[in-house]
Structure formats: structure tokens, C-alpha cells
């Protein structure tokens, strides 16, 4: 038995149980802190707060470890597919052949949108951001399937497959709408990622034939983004789900959280940085020097991570994929050349190595997506598609645990009691 944690407060001693996770992570259970002491904890940004117990994803930021349901991310990226990984995250085990075939069939059966939904795209302006459209359309889909609103777990398999399948159809339709091209319907003969490429890049009378290496890279991007423990968007999904909100509403909220530039928008920020360097013809040595000068206000986007104090394991995988894709496609893009030079300069500089500022997953994913022809405003959308299995898994886990509604407290710093003053007496 682990010894309880002891707290000395106001001359009194209190004990709180210590929870030990399956990877020997220790946490002090302070659920009864306020009822016992009258105090709460204050943890800005929740950096030291465990909001739940979860069996989905394990991260060791110091050692650079990421595992889904116990399986190292390196093995999944090398041997699995996004659909198989989605099943693993949602249901906890790798699927049998029969389970995988049935799940794939479910995804195919749900790939179409109701025709009424296609008319919704006409209501968005061409300048509308695809993330705004994605969030709105996920909620709109639920209106066409009233059973979703019941949170009936007997139909959970169907609801999960419907959301995971339709999200790529919505994303591709949003992209086509934004560039003024006809929306392309999905094709049952394609696998998940190939179908997405088809819907994104096919035009009337000229269908896209997805390149196997590009499809593999897209598979890896989706797999590597599929879950990442209690990040901002996943915590949002769990918070919304705790109210009893349905799967689609909860994941739509996750899209909104992911949209933020400090979260899912980081890969777009990398390309913005590279564009700035290119347009202004900035010398890379000068740029790196300014990054190291804390008074300059210049940051090296795509380097470092809130959790990882070592090389992001996802970045290692995507670096190899980026090298392969760029070499194969023979893309002549000055931004990609700058990215490679910037990466080389930073990895040789002791300033970045001493501070564990290695390239992260956002640095390489943006490079790959640009190389295969995806516009910057779609980068975060692809992140959302990839993260969808994780959000679904966490929604299910919340439901299975019968978690109570989440309701953080606060330390109030406003006015003390004061009287109302009539408008004619206010100065």
C-alpha cells in the first residue's frame, strides 16, 4: 500500500490517498480537499492537475514515449492503418480480421452525407474557414440522425463509425466550396485515406489517383495525431461530454478548441514563419540568433513541446516520411528548402539542444501537407480528422465511467460587496 500524502494546514494535519497508475505515475487524490479543509488548489493551466483516470494513451515526456493502449506509436505508424488504430483507441484492443472488416464496411456505408446537408455548404461564404464549417456541419449531421441525440450506447458502434467517416467527407466538401469547385462524392472502392485524397483533389472528368506513398504518409499523419492524452481539445470533449452532451456535440466542441493557434493551429504557424522568412529574404543565421535573443519576441515555431522534454517520438517518424515524400514528389518549393535548412541549423546549435527544443510533430506535418498540395487553412482540419478517434474514445470512456459533470472552482479576485449606484449619481 502506498503511504497517504499528508498536508499541514492551519495547525491541523490531513491525509489524502495516493493513486498509482499502471506506469507508476503517482497522484494525490484531493477530491475531498475542500470538504476536509475549506481550501482548493490553484493550478493555472492545469499543468499539475490530473482531471481523470484514463486507460487510453500514455505519455512520458521526459523519455519521449507515446503509446496507444500500451502499443508504442512507432509500431503503429510502421505497421498499422488509421482505421485499425481508430478501433484500437476506441475499443481498447487491436481488432480481429472480422471486426476490422465490419468496421471498414460501416465507414463505407456512412461516407455519404444526406443530400440536404450539401445545401448547407452554400450558406457559408467562400472565405469561411474550414474549421468553422467543420464544427458547424458536425452538429448539423446529428440533426439528420435523431438517434444520436439519445446517447444510446447500443448504437454506439454505428454512431462512432458515422462520425469518423463523415468528418472527412465534410472536410473535403468544405475545401471544395472554399475554392469554388464542385463537391466530389466519396467512392466505396477507396480506403479511408485514399477516399479523402479523391474527394480533395478530383475534379469533373479528371479523377485523382492517390499515390501510395502519399496515402501512407497521410495514414501516418492521422495515426500520429489520433490521441495525445489530456490536451486542450480532448479535455474540452471530456468536459462537454460530462454534461451528458451527445458524441457529435462533444466532438464539435473539440474542433473549436483545436482551432486555436496554440493547439491545432501550430502547424500552420510553422508555414507562416517560413513564408515570413522567404518573403523578407531573412538570413537564417540572423533569424536563429534573434530566436535566441529573448528580447526580440521572435519564436522558432514547430520546435519544443509542452509535454515532451525530449525528441517528440511523432516527429522522428514524420521527419522520415517528409524526406521520402519530398524526394519522391521532387517538389521545388522554397519554403520546404528553408524548413530543411532551419532544422539543420537548430539541431546543430547547443542553445536548442540544451533546452530540449527539438522539432515537433507540427514542424514536419505542415511540411508534408504542403508538399502534397494541401492549403494551409486545411492543416488544422486534417489534425481534427486524425484526432477524431481519440475524442470518440474519450467520450466513450467518460460514458463508461459514469463520470460526474466537471465543474472546476476558482479563486475570486474581484470586488468585495458594494452597493448599486443609480445612473444619475454615477459621476
HUHU-V321607 format. One line per field, one symbol per residue. psi: psi as a letter, one per 30 degrees, with the letter a starting at -180 (. if undefined). burial: 1 if it has 24 or more other C-alpha atoms within 12 Angstrom, else 0. Layout:
psi = ???
burial = ???
This chain:
psi = kkklkkkkkhglkkkkkkkklfggkkkkjgegeeeeffllljikggfgkjflkkgekkkjeefhkkkjhfkkeeeeeeflleeeeeeeeefflklleeeeeeeeeeeefgfllkefeffefffklffkkfeeeeeeeeeeefffiffeffhjffgeeeeeeeeeefeeeeeeeeeeefgglkkkklkfflaeeeeeeefefklkgikkjkkeeeeeeeeeeeefgelhbiaeeeeeeeeeeffgkleeeefeeeeeeffkffcfgeeeeeeeeeeeeeeghkkeeeeeeeefjfffgkljkgklkeekgakjfeeeefeeeeeeeeeefhkijeeeeeeeeeeeeeffkfeeefghilkaeeeeeeeeeeeggkleffefeeeeeefeeeeeeeeeeeeefhklkkilaljkgallkllkkkefgi.
burial = 0000000000000000000000000011010000000000000000000011111111110001111110111101110111111111111101000001001111111111100011011001000011111111111111001001101000011111111111111111111111000011111001111111111111000000010011111111111111111111111111111101111111111111111100111111111111001000000100111010000000111111111111111111111111101100000000111111011011000001000111111111111111110111111111111111111111111110001000000000000000000000000
